């Protein structure tokens, strides 16, 4: 097994190779405006570091969000393209699940919350019973609107760090890790678990909308 994992649903552009037992190589950069520019060089970097060619990959793992429209699609399109060219499966995972799984390394066992920056003074979030078990569907809300129901729970991720008044027990990791996402995928593959399709989990309508009641101009 050799899994190539990518995630661009957050400001982190993160790529990893996983052989079914451990992370072979990983690249990680945080730049919310350069997902398209950074992703392919990051893939090349991890393959070079591992001394492998792309055709050695047996499966592709991709974070499906939630996340902003443009950045999220960069990873999804790239992952689906690689899978199609290589003739291998592509496995979608919720980006929040990857952060939850990575939280194991900080000593969190559960229950806890994962929250990422959704911009517009909101967060994408979900509750977890433990690092492998999500108990709510991903949602997007203002921190003030959910602070009371999440009171007393540790909150992992950049969303927690951005709003300390509402999430006083903020924990790391701050950003997504493709290594953690790949490790979680390897566990689920071994257990025969199902994956999400490689389609974007937005939770919001796009900013661009077709104007209502506009006049159609046709030539006379």
N, C-alpha and C positions, 0 to 999 in steps of 0.2 A: 504494500500500500504506500502511495505517496500522494498526499493531499496538498493541493495548492489552495490556500485560504486568502481571501481579500475582503476588506470592508472599507467603504468610504461614506458611511452613513453619518459620521460625526466629523469634526475637524481633523481627526487623525486619518492619515492615509497609511494603512497597515496591511502587510503581506507576510505570509509565513508558509513554510513547507513542514509537513508533519508526516512521519513514516509509520504512524499507527501506534508508536510507542512513546515518541517524544518529538519536540520541535527540532528540526534539522537546521533551519535558518529562518531569520525574521528581520524585517525592515519596518521602520516606524518613523513617520514624520507627522508633525501637527501643523497644518496650514489649510484653513477653511476655504481658501480661494484657488488652490492649485491642485485639486484632486486629479483632473485630467492630465496635467503636466507631470505629476509625480508617480502615478500608479505604475505605468509600464516600466520605467527605470527601476522601480522598487521590485517588480517581479524579476527583472533581469539580474538585479543585485542578489536576491536570495538564491536564484538558480546558480549563479556564478560562485557564490559562497559555498554552496553545497556540492559544487563540481558536477552538476547535473544539467541535462537538457530538458526543454519543456515537454518533449514526448515521453519523458519518464513519469509524468503525472498520471495517476489513475483515477483521480476524482477532483472536482473543484468545489470549494465551500465558499459561500458568499453571505455576508450580512445583508438582510433585506430591509433593515430599518427597524423602527421608524427613523426618519431623517429628512432633511431638506431635499427638495426635488432634484436639483442639478447634481449635487455631490453624490447622492444616493444612486442615481442612474449610472454614473461613471463606473462604479464597481459592478453593478448588476450586468450592464452591457458587456463589460470586459470579461466577467466570469462566464457568461453565457456563450460569448464568442470563443473563448478558449475551449470550453466543453464541446462545442459543436465541431471545431477544427480537429480536436484530439479524439472525438468519438467517445468521450467519457461522461459520466453523470455529473450534474451540478446540484449541490445540496444547499438549500436556503435555510438560514437560521436567523431568528430575531437577534438584532444587534444587542439589545438589552440582555439577552441570555448569555452572550459572550462576556459582557462586563460582570454579570453575576457569577459566572464560572471563574473568572479571574480573581474575584473577591476572596476566593479560598485562600490565596496566598497572603492575605492581610489578616487572616485569623477569623474572619466572619463565618459563622455557621448558620445563623438564621434565628428568627425571621428578619428580613431586611427589605430595603427598597433600592431599586436602581433608577437614577434620574439623569438624563442627558439634556443638553441645552437645545431647546426647540425654537430659540429666538422669540421675538415679540413678547418678551418677559414671561415665557411659558417654558415648561419642561415636558419631555416625553418620559413616561415613568411606568413602572410595574412593580408589584409586590412579589417577594420570593419567600418560600418556606425554608429553602436552603439553596446553596449555589447551583444546584441542578434542577430545582423545581419552582417554576413560576406558577403563581396561584391567581393572578388576574391578567386580563388582556392588556396589552399596551394601550396607554391613553395619553392625551395631551391636555394639560391644564395649567392654570396660573398657580404658582407655589402657595399663595395665600389661601386658595380655594381648597387645597388638599392637606395643608399643614396639620389641621386638627385631627383628621382621620389617620395620619401617619405619625402622630406624636409618639415619641418614645422609641421609634425604630431607627436604626442606623440607615443612612442613605448614601449609596455608592455612586460616584460619577461626577462629571463636571457640573451637572444641574444642581447638585447639593452644594458644591463649593461656591456657585454663583449667588446662592440665596441663603446665607447662613442664618439670617433672622428666622426663616421658616423651617430650615433643616439644620438644627444646631449640632446634630451628631453626624457630620459629614465624614465620609471615609473614602479611601482610595480603593481601586485605581481610578484616576480621573478620566483616562481615555481608553478607547477600545483597543484590544490586542488581538491581532489575527492568530497569534499563537494559541491563545486561550480558546478562540472560536474553533480553530482546527482540532484542538484537544477534545473539546466538547463533541465535535462532529465524529471524531474517531470513536469515542465512547458510545455514541448513539448508533453508529454503524455496526459496532460489535454487538450491540444489544438488539439489532434489527428494528430500531425505532424509525418512525417516519420523519420526513423533513418537509419544510415549506417549499413551495415553488419559487423559482428565482424571479419573483415579481415584487415591485416596490410596495412597502407598507408606509403609506403617507400619513394617514390620520387627519389630514387637512385638505381642503380644496386648494388648487393652485392659485397663486396670486393673479395670474393672467386670466382674464375672463372675456368672453365675447360680449361687447356692449349690448345692452337691451334697448329695444325700440330705435335702433339706428335706421337711417334712411338708406335704401338701396338705390344706387345711381346706375341707371342703364342708359345706353346710347339711344338716341331718338332716330 
